[in-house]
Amino acid sequence: MALPAITPYSLPTAEELPANRVGWTVDPDRAVLLVHDLQNYFLRAFKPDQSPVPELLANVRQLTGQARALGIPVVYSAQPGGQSPGERGLQQDFWGPGLPDDPQAKAIADAVAPEPGDTVLTKWKYSAFVRTDLDERMRLRGRDQLVITGVYAHIGVLMSACDAWMRDIQAFVVADAVADFSRADHDMALAWAAGKCAVVTTTDRVLAAATVGHAPKGA
């Protein structure tokens, strides 16, 4: 199965977010910012000049910029191109061969590209923790919060949030800094995360929390 052609849709607003089950707040001294799979290959499924892509990239850019300014580690996940069937494993059955071995397809979008000091992890499965050293990197730096942005919300973003929870890492899914196959998939991912494994928040709330060391009530 190839990636679908994604119909444009609007990102959720703060008023449209599901209720969070827990009241965790982002702490700059504890957090790591994850930019999940924002590679050109995955963004090509969207219409580039229509929602949600421009807003998604603008919000991720704001978050990465502030994270770097505050010393919050910025970690990117990126899937390799030209994987063998053995490397793909069961992803081959669900999604086919994956990314081609093409530098432009594999590259992270220019608008949010890594900068010196950032970390880029080679990612093999849905979760950014599987077959990577993300967990070890976080623990070595005394970090136990993961702020998650990127694509796709109901697949890798959600699985990374759930995997963080299973490792006793507090996860934050930034509702307007992730995107998905559809608004319905997007909303489903947010509702599941808010009820089971993460705090669902917004770019503005994360920026405010990182600036003052605590999030506004309800973030």
C-alpha positions in Angstrom: 0.0 0.0 0.0 1.4 3.4 -1.0 0.8 6.5 1.1 -2.6 8.1 0.4 -3.1 11.5 -1.4 -4.1 13.6 1.6 -7.0 16.0 1.3 -6.3 19.4 2.8 -7.7 20.0 6.3 -7.4 22.5 9.1 -5.3 21.8 12.2 -7.2 21.6 15.4 -7.4 24.7 17.6 -6.9 24.9 21.4 -10.7 24.9 21.9 -11.0 21.7 19.9 -8.5 19.6 21.8 -9.6 16.6 23.9 -9.5 16.7 27.7 -6.2 15.6 29.1 -6.3 12.9 31.8 -3.2 14.2 33.5 -1.8 17.6 34.2 1.8 17.3 33.3 3.6 20.5 32.2 6.6 21.0 30.0 9.8 21.7 31.9 12.7 23.0 29.8 15.1 21.2 32.1 13.5 17.9 31.6 12.3 18.0 28.0 13.5 16.8 24.6 11.9 17.9 21.4 11.3 15.2 18.8 10.7 16.1 15.2 9.2 12.9 13.9 9.7 11.8 10.2 9.3 15.3 8.6 11.0 14.0 5.5 10.1 15.2 2.0 8.9 11.7 1.1 6.2 11.8 3.8 5.2 15.4 3.1 4.7 14.7 -0.6 1.4 13.0 0.3 0.0 16.5 1.2 -0.6 19.4 -1.1 2.4 21.5 -0.1 0.8 25.0 -0.2 -2.4 24.0 1.6 -3.3 23.2 5.2 -2.0 21.6 7.2 1.5 21.7 5.7 2.4 25.5 6.0 1.0 25.7 9.5 2.7 22.4 10.5 6.1 23.5 9.3 5.8 27.0 10.8 4.9 25.7 14.2 7.7 23.1 14.2 10.1 25.8 13.2 9.0 28.0 16.2 9.4 25.1 18.5 12.8 24.0 17.3 14.0 27.6 17.4 12.9 28.1 21.0 14.2 24.7 22.1 17.7 25.5 20.7 17.6 28.9 22.4 16.8 27.4 25.8 19.1 24.4 25.5 16.4 21.8 25.1 17.8 19.0 23.0 16.3 18.7 19.5 16.1 15.2 18.1 15.0 14.2 14.6 13.9 10.8 13.4 14.4 9.9 9.8 13.8 6.7 8.0 16.5 5.4 5.7 15.8 5.0 2.0 16.3 1.8 -0.1 15.6 -0.6 2.7 15.8 -4.3 2.0 12.8 -6.5 2.7 14.6 -7.8 5.8 15.1 -4.3 7.1 11.5 -3.4 6.4 10.1 -6.4 8.1 6.3 -6.3 8.5 6.3 -2.7 7.3 6.8 -4.1 3.9 3.4 -5.9 4.1 1.6 -2.8 5.2 3.4 0.0 3.3 5.5 -1.5 0.6 9.2 -0.8 0.1 9.1 2.7 1.8 11.4 5.5 0.9 13.5 5.3 -2.2 17.3 5.6 -2.0 17.1 9.2 -3.1 18.7 12.0 -1.1 15.9 14.5 -1.8 13.2 12.1 -0.7 15.1 11.1 2.4 15.9 14.7 3.4 14.1 16.5 6.2 12.1 19.4 4.9 14.3 22.5 4.5 12.0 24.7 6.6 12.7 22.6 9.7 16.0 21.0 8.8 18.4 20.0 11.6 21.1 22.5 12.7 24.5 21.9 14.3 24.0 20.4 17.7 20.8 18.6 16.9 20.6 14.8 16.8 19.3 12.8 13.8 18.3 9.2 14.6 17.9 6.5 12.0 14.4 5.2 12.5 13.2 1.7 11.5 9.7 1.2 13.0 6.7 3.2 14.0 8.1 4.2 17.4 11.2 6.5 17.5 12.4 4.4 20.4 12.6 1.0 18.6 16.1 0.1 17.4 17.4 3.6 18.3 19.3 5.0 21.3 16.7 7.7 22.0 15.9 6.3 25.5 19.6 6.1 26.4 20.3 9.6 25.1 17.5 11.0 27.2 18.5 9.2 30.4 22.2 10.2 30.0 21.0 13.8 29.9 18.6 13.5 32.8 15.6 14.1 30.5 12.2 12.4 31.1 9.8 14.4 29.0 9.3 14.1 25.2 7.6 16.8 23.2 6.5 15.3 19.9 5.9 17.0 16.5 5.8 15.6 13.0 3.9 13.0 10.9 1.9 10.9 11.0 -0.2 11.6 14.1 -2.0 8.3 14.3 1.0 6.1 13.4 4.5 7.0 14.5 3.7 10.0 16.6 1.1 8.1 18.6 3.3 5.0 18.9 6.3 7.1 20.0 4.1 8.8 22.7 2.8 5.4 23.9 6.3 4.0 23.9 7.5 6.9 26.0 4.8 6.3 28.5 5.8 2.6 28.8 9.3 3.9 29.6 8.1 6.3 32.3 8.8 9.3 30.0 6.1 12.0 30.0 5.0 12.6 26.4 3.4 15.8 25.0 1.8 15.6 21.6 1.6 19.1 20.0 -1.7 19.1 18.2 -1.0 21.8 15.8 2.6 20.7 15.1 1.6 17.2 13.9 -0.3 16.1 10.8 -2.0 13.1 9.5 -3.8 11.3 6.7 -7.1 13.1 7.5 -8.6 15.3 10.2 -10.5 12.2 11.4 -7.2 10.3 11.9 -5.6 13.4 13.5 -8.5 13.8 16.0 -8.5 10.1 16.8 -4.8 10.2 17.6 -5.2 13.2 19.9 -8.1 11.7 21.7 -6.3 8.4 22.3 -3.1 10.1 23.4 -4.9 12.4 25.8 -6.8 9.5 27.4 -4.1 6.9 27.5 -0.5 8.1 27.4 0.2 11.8 26.9 -0.7 15.4 27.3 -2.2 16.9 24.1 -1.2 20.6 23.8 -0.5 23.4 21.3 2.5 25.2 20.0 1.6 28.4 21.9 1.2 26.5 25.2 4.6 24.7 24.8 6.3 28.0 23.9 4.8 29.7 27.0 5.7 26.7 29.2 9.2 26.6 28.0 9.6 30.4 28.5 8.4 30.6 32.1 9.0 27.0 33.2 5.4 26.1 33.6 2.4 25.7 31.3 -0.8 27.6 31.4 -3.6 25.8 33.3 -5.1 23.1 31.1 -2.1 22.7 28.9 
